[in-house]
């Protein structure tokens, strides 16, 4: 079963004369264990597509199946249940300012069933070490650089052992070497845990990690090369 299966998805913002279509007739599949990169100019609809797959928006038109759950017509509670199985990495980091790096990442491992506190803490520390932040675990977000915050957000997403990982420009705040390490980590997650990975990116340095590259323009997916 595909991790993501979309048919004829369209989406618009606004009403009446202000109505603006941002996605037009999108159809795609992403299989478990597959790494897919989504590229295209700013404003072409990539992030909107990501948020619809991530059950953060209501599907307006078309069918969207994510991890075996139908999202078109789904209510808020069902979308919340689906989101618990998805790892999300967005550019804004969305870290809680009052929590340390370790505590922020443990919010991800807290979603794992049947784990005690110590096991969840150890899981958080493992993923922070995996993104090179073993010496920053006790720091609050305001004491971290932009790149370090991004790595904390990545570790938090991975700590939940997601079946689907959605990442919006995960290397944007990272230097070349660190960005490369992060996407290699995401690819390893896909292979070892059979996790589907969808990455929105403008970064040409990471294109070779993908099993497939999708290109979007003006709200539509372009035909494969």
N, C-alpha and C positions, 0 to 999 in steps of 0.2 A: 504494500500500500504506500503511495506517495506520502511524504511528510506534508507537502503542500500541493494542492490541486485547485487551480482557478480556471473558471470558464466565463468569458464574456463580461469581465468586471469593468464597470464604469463608475466614476465618482465625480461629484461636482460640489463646489462651495458657493454659498450665496443663494439669493432668490431673485426672481423676476429679472429686471434689467441688469442686476448685479451677478446673475448666475454665471459661473465660470467652470467649465469642464476641465478637470485636471488629469483624469484617467479615462482612456477610451478603449473599450473592447479588449481588455488584457486577458490573455490565456497563457498559463504556464504550469509546469510540474517541477517539483524538486523532490528527489528521492532521498531516503535515509542514507547518511554517509557521504552525501554529495556537497561539494563546495561550489557555490554559484556566486559570481560577482555581477553586480548591476551597475552599469556606468551610464553617463549621459550628462548633458549640461545642467547647471543649476536651474531649478524651477520647472523641470520637465515632469515631475510627479514621482520621483524615486522614493522620497521619504513618506509621501502619502501612501504609496503601495506597501511600504514596510509597516506602517502603523495599522493598515487594514489586515495584513497577514498576522500581525501581533495582537489582534483582537482589541485594539485601542480605539477603533472607530466602528460605527455601525455600517454594515455593508448596504449600499443603496441599490445597486443593480448588478446582477450576475451571481454566480455561485462560488463560494470560497470554502474549501475543506482544509482544515489544518489539524494534523495529528489525529485524523479520523473523526473530527468534529465539524459539523456544518455551522459556519459562522453567519451565513446569510439567514436572516430571520432569528438569530440567537439573541436572547435577552442578556441583560447585564450580568446576571449571576453565571450563566454558562460561559460568557466571554471571560469572566474572572477566573473560572476554573481552567480554561484553556491557557490563559496567561501564566498560570503557575507552572506550566510545563515548557515554557518558552524562556530562553535567555535573551535579554535585550541590552544592547550597548548603544547608547545615543550620545551625541556630541556634547550635550549639556551636563554629562556625568551623573546628575541627579543623586549626589551623595548627601547623606544627612550630616549637617554641619556639626551637630553635637556628638557625633560618634567617631571613634577612631577608625583608621583604615581597616584594622582587623574586625571591628564591630560592624562596619558597613558591609564587608565581605561576608560576615557570618549571617547577615540577613538573607543571603542566597542559600547558604547551607541549612538555614532554619527551615527551608521548604522541603528538605529531604525527610521522608517518614522514618520513624523507628530509630532515630539517632539521638543519643544523649547529648547533654551540653558539651562535654569534653570532646566527643567525636565531631560535633559541629564546629567547635573552635579549631580543632586540628585540621579539619577540612579547609577552613578559611585560611589558616596559616600556610597550608600546602599550596593553595592557589596564589597567595601573595608571593611566596617564594618563586612560583612558576613564572610570574611576570616581573621578577627582579626587585621586589620590594620587601625583602626579608628584614631590612634595617629601618623600615618606615612604618611598621605595624601599629605602633602606639601613637602615631601622629594624627591630629585632626586635619580635616580637609584644608583649612586656611593656612596650614603649615606645609602644604604640598604644592609642587609646581603643577601646571596644567597637564603636562605629560604624565606625572605621577597620579593625578586624579583620574586620568583616562585609564591607566593601568589598574587602579583600584576598581573602577567600574567594570572593566573586563573580568577581573578576578571574581567579582561578585556574581556576574552572569554565569561564569563557569562553575562556581561553587554549588549551584543548584542542579548540576548534572542534567542540563536541558536536553530534550529530544529535538529541539529546533533552536538555532541561535540566529538572531537578527542583529546585524551590526551596521550602524550608520556612520561612515567615515571613521572607523576605529583607529586608523593610523594618522589622523589629521594633526594631532598634537604631539606626535612622537617623531624622534629623529629616525634616520634611515635604518640603523642597526636595530633599534628597539622595535620599530614598526615591523621589521622583517621577523623578529623573534615572535612577536604577537601573532602574526598571521600564520606562522608555522605551528604555533600552539593551537590555533583554531583548526588548522587542517588536521593536526594529530587528534584533536577531540573528535572531529568528524569520523576519522578512520577507526579509532579505538572504541568509541561509544555509539557508533552508527547514528551520529547526530547530523541532521541536515543544517547547513550553514549558508545564509544569504547575507552578502556583504555589499552595501552601497559604498562606492569609492570613486574618487578622482585620482587615486594614487597609481601611477603607471608602474611603480616599483614592485607591486604585488600581484600583477595580472597573471603571472605564471603559476600561482598557487591554485588557480581555479580549475575545476573540471569543465566548467562552461562559463562563458561571459555573455551576459545579456546586455543589450544596448537599448536605451529608451530615449525618445525624442518627442516633444510636444504631447506627452501623455500616452504615447503608444510604444509598444515594443517593436523594434526593428526586426526584419527577417534575419536569420542567421547568415553570416558571411559564407 
